[in-house]
Amino acid sequence: MNEEKKETHVDDFIDDYTKDAYARWFLFLKRLPAQLQGDFSAWIEPYKLYATYKEKRYQVTGASRLGDVWLAKNFNRDRGYDHRVDVDLLSDFSQFP
């Protein structure tokens, strides 16, 4: 029997205290409703998250209610994405590239 691995929803990652605390906190901020992200943008925007995906470094720019994480190749990009991936495919979370 061939069982496929179920993707981890980003909210489950956030709730898992064994995962990287900074990554969980940052993704929690990116999962706030859009209105709250707008209201708090002055405090949220200085924080950055970077991760490795398929042996390349990316900036994490957001997370979807569908459970995926958004990645940008350009480290100066705060919005949008080049890839939407399962959080389990990411490693080496850091505040720095």
Buried (B, 14 or more C-beta within 10 A) or exposed (E): EEEEEEBBBBBEBBEEEEBBEEBBEBBBBBBEEEEEBEEEEEEBEEEBBBBBBEEEBBBBBBBBEEBBBBBBEEEEBBEEBBBBBBBEBBEEBBEEE
